[in-house]
């Protein structure tokens, strides 16, 4: 379904999106090292909630110590980026092995969170708020 492999290196690829964040995830067999934008995983994602959201995908299929993960992420805030990485990682794991598809899909790892900020409309102060009514 999401089968994407790099022809040169044989890495499995996955792209995840959330709000305005885009994450390109590359996994290869290894020892469990995670790199985000050429920085260490713990250095890039500072809070436990962000780290948990990223690692949760690997733990779910039991590949945490079996693969090295290289992530390029841009746009949005840290929590949005963690959500994008979570989805990209799930897609990369599916391209690595089709047997990962059903467990990941059933627990919502492959579902795109489509909520985005609504654009500002003309004549209004924001997306929906109008100007304040003045009686006099």
Secondary structure, DSSP 8 states (H G I E B T S, - for coil): ----B-TTT--EEEEEEETTEEEEEEEEESSS-EEETTEEHHHHS-SHHHHHHHHHHHHHHT-TTTEEEEEEEESS-HHHHHHHHHHHHHHHHHHH-TTHHHHHHHTTTT-----------TTSSSSS--------
